[in-house]
């Protein structure tokens, strides 16, 4: 939890898969836009075909899209799949992910208003990219950056970067559940706006 004297610059949403973290991120971004607050970054979206999930895409807030992961064996040469990292049934499309996500995580050196940096999510698939992990660390270390990010719920083998972020003194962690996901939006948006003003 963040100290009372200084509002957090790192706002984290966590919760089980499918609880609505990405939807909340999108709603917070829409609320910020209504208040003329810049946002920059990406969210992750399910890809479905024939009623089943076949993978995930990374979608930048400016509308670019690239694959993050696909179900293994989805029409790609086996040689290609053999060299891709895997999480469960998914092959991670590392190069496509980096080409889509990394450019929007470069913090702009602009005078005046800085954008809220949005990262959905900092998870196992994304962290196969060492460059992504380093970019996140650099961003979090900046005193002038407000970061809104999602992280997986703590279970199984911990992910070092995720646990480091979860326990940071200047982080505010919102745990999203089916019970609170429809009522917590204003609280998250307020935390982000408070961070920007300081």
N, C-alpha and C positions, 0 to 999 in steps of 0.2 A: 504494500500500500504506500502511496506517496505521503511525504511529510505534509503537515497542515500549512506550513509557512509558504511553500512554493507549489503551485499547481503542477500536476504531472505533465510531462511532454510526451509520455508513452502511454497510450490508451489501448489496452488489450481486451479482446473479446475471446472467451473460451467457452467450450461446451461440447457435448457429444456431436458426432456427425449427423447432419440433417436437421439440427435443432433450429437453424435460421440465422446463423452468424453472417453469412454472405448477404442475405436479405436485409439485415440490420445495417450492415456497412453501406449498402446501396441507398437505404433510406436516410442514413446520416449524411452521406454525400449530397443527396437531393436537398436536405434541410440546409446544409452549408451553402450550397449554390444559391438557394433562395435568399440567403443573407449576404450574397456577393463575396463569399469566401472561396478562394481557389483550392482545388483539390488536384492531386496528381498521384498516379499509381495504377494498381490493377486489382481485379477480383477474379475468383475462380468460379467457373460455371460447369455444371454437369453436361455431358453430351449423351443424348439418349437416341436409340434407334430401335424401332419395333417394340417400344414399351420397356426396354431394358437399358441400364446405364452401360455405355461403351467406353467412357473415358471422361476426361476433364479438359476444358480449354482455359487459357488465361485470356482475360479481356481487359484491355487498358481503359482507363476512364475517358480517353479520347476516342475509343471505339475500335482500336486494332485488336485482332484476335489471333491466337496461335495455340497449337496443341500443347498441353502439359503432359497428358498420359492417355494411352489407349489400351484396351483389352489386348493382351498378347495374342498373336496369331491373326490379327485383324487385317489380313491382306498384304502384309509386309514381308519381304524376303527374310527367311530365318536368320541369315547371316547378319542382317541389320539388327534384328531383335536381340541376337545373342550379345551384342555389345552395349545394349541399353540397360540402364539400371532398372530394377523391378521392385515394385511394392505390391505384394499379393498377386492378383491376376493382371496388374497393369505394368506396361512398359513405359518408362518415363522418357519423354521426348526432350532431352536436355538442351540440345542446340536450339530447337524452336522456342522453348521456354525462355532461354537466355536472350534470344533475338527480340522477343516480344516484351519481356518484363524488365530487363536491365536498363534500357534507355529511359524508361519512365521513373526509375528510382534514382536518377541523377538529380541531386538537390540543386535547384537553380541559384546562381549567384546574382540575384537581382536586388536592386535597392528597393525598399518599400515592402509591400506585403509578400509574405512567403506562403506557398501552398501547404495544406495539410497533406502529408505523405501517407498513402493508403496501400497496405500490403495484406492481401487476402489470398493465400495465407502463408505463414511461416511454418511449414510442415515438413514431413519426411521427404516427400517428392521434390519439393523446391530445394531442400538442403543438399541434394545430390550435387548441386551446383556450388562449388567452392566460391565462385565469383559472386553469386547471389548472397551467400552467407557473409562474405566480407563486406559487400555493399550494405547489407542490413546493419552489421556492426558499426560501420562508418556513419551511417545515417543516425543510428540511436545515440552515438557519441556526440553528435552536434547539439549545442545548447540552443540553437535557433530553429530547430526542427521539431514540429509537432507530428507525431506518428500515430496513426490509427491502424492497428493490425489485428489479425485473428491468429490464434494458436490452438493446436489440438488440446483436448483435455488430457490431464496427466494420467496415463495408464501404460502398462507394459514397460518396455525399456525406455528410459527418459532420453529425450533429444537435448544434448548439452546446451545449444543456443536457446532453445525454447525455455528450458528451466532457468537459465541465466536471466532471460527477459522477465519471466514470471515472478522472480524473486527480487528484481531490481527495486531499490528504495524509492526511485522516482517514477514508478509505474503504477497505473491504476488498472486493476483487473476486474472486468465484469464477467461473471459466470452466467451464461445464457441458458435458460431452461424453457420447456414448453409452457411453464406457469408464468414466467416473467417476460417472454419475448415480445409480447404485444404491448407491454407497459413501460419498458425500459429505454425506449428510443430517446425520449426527452432528456433523460439522465446522461446518456452517452454523449448526445449532441452538446449538452451543457458543459461536460467535462472537456470536450474538444475545444469549445469556444473559450472557455476559461484559460486553457493552455495558450491559445493564440494571443490573448490579450496581455500576457505577462512577458 
